[in-house]
Structure formats: C-alpha cells, structure tokens
C-alpha cells in the first residue's frame, strides 16, 4: 500500500488483511481507525503501530488501551507481549509523552495488565513476574512517580480528593 489513507476507501476484506493493515499502520498510526475490528484487536499490529510511531500520543494511548484489553488476566498474552518488548515500549512512551494524560492513564492500565494476574498460573516463573522484572529494568518506577507528579501539578484538587 503506497498511501495509508487508501485503507479508508478500500473493501472490508482488505481492511481485514493483516499484511495490508500492517503496512498502512507502519506508515501512519492513524490508519488503525480504518482497519477491521479484528485487526484493531490483533496483538502484533497493536504493538507494531506503537513501536513504529513512538512520538505519537494518540497512537500510544490507543495501543496501550488495546494491550490492556488483550492482556488482562491472560498469562499467554502477557508472556507474548513481554517477550516482544511491550514493557519497554510502554514505559518509554510514558516517559517520552509524560504530560499527556491519556498516555499516562492507558499506559498505566497496560502495565497493570502485563504485571498482574488474578488466580493461579501454571507457568513458573509466571509471565507477570517476568514482565515485572522487564518493567523494573525499563524504569517503570520513575515513570509512574513522574506521571503522578504531573497529575498533581495539573489538578491538585482531584488528586487530593482521591488520596483522602
């Protein structure tokens, strides 16, 4: 696909073609808006678009939201995302786009999905434990502290109400 905008005007079949959508989103993350529902929920495409457009806050927030949805309490998905650099990608986006509230919120949701599992997991070490180590090495703690500081500066009344 030479121009990602062509995805908007193509057939539903092509909007669901993995290779076409992947090529389009690598050109511009906004192409995700025209992809089929299945492609919007395709973990490889979600992670690829985020990695391809690290400075785009809309792409980062949207991708983090999708990662949270796909990985929540799903050890196999947690493991897949963790092994492909999602923890570092998310933490980097949160650090780079620190003043964007949507990135901070959705990035936090994605990290919770990758770091936590409710119930028992048959794998040792569990995927969420591996991801916790990856997130720690990527600097998640500092990014979270900075995000909280940004929210306190932006809206101290809301933060104060939540703390009480």
C-alpha positions as a Markdown table, in Angstrom:
| # | Residue | x | y | z |
|---|---|---|---|---|
| 1 | Unk | 0.0 | 0.0 | 0.0 |
| 2 | Unk | 1.6 | 3.2 | -1.2 |
| 3 | Unk | -0.5 | 5.6 | 0.9 |
| 4 | Unk | -2.0 | 4.6 | 4.2 |
| 5 | Unk | -5.1 | 6.8 | 3.5 |
| 6 | Unk | -6.2 | 4.3 | 0.8 |
| 7 | Unk | -7.2 | 2.0 | 3.7 |
| 8 | Unk | -10.2 | 4.2 | 4.4 |
| 9 | Unk | -11.6 | 3.7 | 0.9 |
| 10 | Unk | -10.8 | 0.0 | 0.4 |
| 11 | Unk | -13.0 | -3.0 | 0.8 |
| 12 | Unk | -13.9 | -4.6 | 4.1 |
| 13 | Unk | -11.9 | -7.6 | 3.0 |
| 14 | Unk | -8.7 | -5.6 | 2.6 |
| 15 | Unk | -9.3 | -3.7 | 5.8 |
| 16 | Unk | -9.0 | -7.1 | 7.4 |
| 17 | Unk | -5.9 | -8.2 | 5.5 |
| 18 | Unk | -3.1 | -8.4 | 8.0 |
| 19 | Unk | -0.3 | -7.5 | 5.6 |
| 20 | Unk | -2.1 | -4.5 | 4.2 |
| 21 | Unk | -3.1 | -3.2 | 7.6 |
| 22 | Unk | 0.4 | -3.7 | 9.0 |
| 23 | Unk | 2.0 | -1.8 | 6.1 |
| 24 | Unk | -0.6 | 1.0 | 6.4 |
| 25 | Unk | -0.1 | 1.4 | 10.2 |
| 26 | Unk | 3.6 | 1.4 | 9.9 |
| 27 | Unk | 3.3 | 4.4 | 7.5 |
| 28 | Unk | 0.9 | 6.3 | 9.9 |
| 29 | Unk | -0.7 | 5.2 | 13.1 |
| 30 | Unk | -4.0 | 6.9 | 12.1 |
| 31 | Unk | -4.6 | 4.0 | 9.7 |
| 32 | Unk | -5.8 | 2.0 | 12.6 |
| 33 | Unk | -9.1 | 3.9 | 12.5 |
| 34 | Unk | -9.8 | 2.3 | 9.2 |
| 35 | Unk | -8.7 | -1.3 | 10.0 |
| 36 | Unk | -11.3 | -4.0 | 10.7 |
| 37 | Unk | -12.2 | -4.8 | 14.2 |
| 38 | Unk | -10.2 | -8.0 | 14.1 |
| 39 | Unk | -7.1 | -6.0 | 13.0 |
| 40 | Unk | -7.7 | -3.5 | 15.8 |
| 41 | Unk | -7.5 | -6.4 | 18.2 |
| 42 | Unk | -4.5 | -8.1 | 16.6 |
| 43 | Unk | -1.7 | -8.1 | 19.1 |
| 44 | Unk | 1.1 | -7.9 | 16.5 |
| 45 | Unk | -0.5 | -5.0 | 14.8 |
| 46 | Unk | -1.2 | -3.1 | 18.0 |
| 47 | Unk | 2.4 | -3.5 | 19.2 |
| 48 | Unk | 3.9 | -2.8 | 15.7 |
| 49 | Unk | 2.0 | 0.5 | 15.4 |
| 50 | Unk | 3.1 | 1.7 | 18.8 |
| 51 | Unk | 6.8 | 0.8 | 18.0 |
| 52 | Unk | 6.6 | 2.5 | 14.6 |
| 53 | Unk | 5.3 | 5.8 | 16.0 |
| 54 | Unk | 6.9 | 6.4 | 19.4 |
| 55 | Unk | 6.2 | 10.2 | 19.4 |
| 56 | Unk | 2.5 | 10.0 | 18.6 |
| 57 | Unk | 0.5 | 10.4 | 21.8 |
| 58 | Unk | -2.8 | 9.2 | 20.1 |
| 59 | Unk | -1.2 | 6.0 | 18.9 |
| 60 | Unk | 0.5 | 5.4 | 22.2 |
| 61 | Unk | -2.7 | 5.8 | 24.2 |
| 62 | Unk | -4.8 | 3.8 | 21.8 |
| 63 | Unk | -2.2 | 1.0 | 21.6 |
| 64 | Unk | -1.9 | 0.9 | 25.4 |
| 65 | Unk | -5.6 | 0.6 | 25.7 |
| 66 | Unk | -5.7 | -2.3 | 23.3 |
| 67 | Unk | -2.8 | -4.0 | 25.1 |
| 68 | Unk | -4.6 | -3.6 | 28.4 |
| 69 | Unk | -7.7 | -5.2 | 26.9 |
| 70 | Unk | -5.8 | -8.1 | 25.3 |
| 71 | Unk | -3.6 | -8.9 | 28.2 |
| 72 | Unk | -5.8 | -8.5 | 31.2 |
| 73 | Unk | -5.6 | -11.7 | 33.2 |
| 74 | Unk | -4.4 | -13.6 | 30.2 |
| 75 | Unk | -1.0 | -15.2 | 31.0 |
| 76 | Unk | -0.3 | -16.3 | 27.4 |
| 77 | Unk | -0.9 | -12.8 | 26.1 |
| 78 | Unk | 1.1 | -11.3 | 29.0 |
| 79 | Unk | 4.0 | -13.6 | 28.0 |
| 80 | Unk | 3.7 | -12.8 | 24.3 |
| 81 | Unk | 3.7 | -9.0 | 24.9 |
| 82 | Unk | 6.5 | -9.2 | 27.4 |
| 83 | Unk | 8.7 | -11.3 | 25.2 |
| 84 | Unk | 8.3 | -8.8 | 22.3 |
| 85 | Unk | 9.3 | -5.7 | 24.2 |
| 86 | Unk | 5.9 | -4.3 | 25.1 |
| 87 | Unk | 7.0 | -3.4 | 28.7 |
| 88 | Unk | 9.9 | -1.3 | 27.4 |
| 89 | Unk | 7.8 | 0.2 | 24.6 |
| 90 | Unk | 5.1 | 1.3 | 27.0 |
| 91 | Unk | 7.4 | 2.7 | 29.7 |
| 92 | Unk | 9.3 | 4.6 | 27.0 |
| 93 | Unk | 6.1 | 6.1 | 25.7 |
| 94 | Unk | 5.0 | 7.1 | 29.2 |
| 95 | Unk | 8.4 | 8.7 | 29.8 |
| 96 | Unk | 8.6 | 10.5 | 26.4 |
| 97 | Unk | 5.0 | 11.6 | 26.5 |
| 98 | Unk | 4.8 | 12.4 | 30.2 |
| 99 | Unk | 2.5 | 15.3 | 30.1 |
| 100 | Unk | -0.2 | 13.5 | 28.0 |
| 101 | Unk | -2.9 | 12.3 | 30.5 |
| 102 | Unk | -4.3 | 9.7 | 28.0 |
| 103 | Unk | -0.9 | 8.1 | 27.5 |
| 104 | Unk | -0.3 | 8.0 | 31.3 |
| 105 | Unk | -3.7 | 6.5 | 32.0 |
| 106 | Unk | -3.7 | 4.0 | 29.3 |
| 107 | Unk | 0.0 | 3.2 | 29.8 |
| 108 | Unk | -0.7 | 2.5 | 33.4 |
| 109 | Unk | -3.7 | 0.3 | 32.5 |
| 110 | Unk | -1.5 | -1.7 | 30.1 |
| 111 | Unk | 1.3 | -2.1 | 32.6 |
| 112 | Unk | -1.2 | -3.4 | 35.2 |
| 113 | Unk | -2.5 | -5.9 | 32.6 |
| 114 | Unk | 1.0 | -7.1 | 31.9 |
| 115 | Unk | 2.2 | -7.1 | 35.5 |
| 116 | Unk | -0.8 | -8.7 | 37.4 |
| 117 | Unk | -2.7 | -11.9 | 37.2 |
| 118 | Unk | -5.6 | -12.9 | 39.3 |
| 119 | Unk | -5.7 | -16.6 | 40.2 |
| 120 | Unk | -3.2 | -19.4 | 39.6 |
| 121 | Unk | -0.9 | -19.6 | 36.6 |
| 122 | Unk | 0.7 | -22.9 | 35.5 |
| 123 | Unk | 4.0 | -21.4 | 34.4 |
| 124 | Unk | 7.0 | -20.7 | 36.6 |
| 125 | Unk | 8.2 | -18.0 | 36.6 |
| 126 | Unk | 4.8 | -16.6 | 35.8 |
| 127 | Unk | 4.6 | -14.3 | 32.8 |
| 128 | Unk | 3.6 | -11.3 | 35.0 |
| 129 | Unk | 6.7 | -11.9 | 37.2 |
| 130 | Unk | 8.9 | -11.8 | 34.1 |
| 131 | Unk | 7.2 | -8.7 | 32.9 |
| 132 | Unk | 7.6 | -7.1 | 36.4 |
| 133 | Unk | 11.4 | -7.6 | 36.0 |
| 134 | Unk | 11.3 | -6.2 | 32.5 |
| 135 | Unk | 9.3 | -3.2 | 33.6 |
| 136 | Unk | 11.6 | -2.5 | 36.5 |
| 137 | Unk | 14.7 | -2.6 | 34.2 |
| 138 | Unk | 12.9 | -0.3 | 31.8 |
| 139 | Unk | 12.4 | 2.3 | 34.6 |
| 140 | Unk | 8.7 | 2.0 | 35.3 |
| 141 | Unk | 9.0 | 3.2 | 38.9 |
| 142 | Unk | 10.4 | 6.5 | 37.9 |
| 143 | Unk | 7.9 | 7.0 | 35.1 |
| 144 | Unk | 5.0 | 6.3 | 37.4 |
| 145 | Unk | 6.3 | 8.8 | 40.0 |
| 146 | Unk | 6.7 | 11.4 | 37.3 |
| 147 | Unk | 3.2 | 10.8 | 36.0 |
| 148 | Unk | 1.8 | 11.2 | 39.5 |
| 149 | Unk | 3.7 | 14.5 | 39.9 |
| 150 | Unk | 2.4 | 15.7 | 36.6 |
| 151 | Unk | -1.2 | 14.9 | 37.6 |
| 152 | Unk | -0.8 | 16.6 | 41.0 |
| 153 | Unk | 0.6 | 19.8 | 39.3 |
| 154 | Unk | -2.2 | 19.7 | 36.7 |
| 155 | Unk | -5.1 | 19.0 | 39.0 |
| 156 | Unk | -4.2 | 19.0 | 42.7 |
| 157 | Unk | -7.9 | 19.1 | 43.8 |
| 158 | Unk | -8.7 | 15.9 | 42.1 |
| 159 | Unk | -5.6 | 14.1 | 43.4 |
| 160 | Unk | -6.2 | 15.4 | 46.9 |
| 161 | Unk | -9.8 | 14.1 | 46.8 |
| 162 | Unk | -8.6 | 10.7 | 45.6 |
| 163 | Unk | -5.9 | 10.4 | 48.3 |
| 164 | Unk | -8.4 | 11.2 | 51.1 |
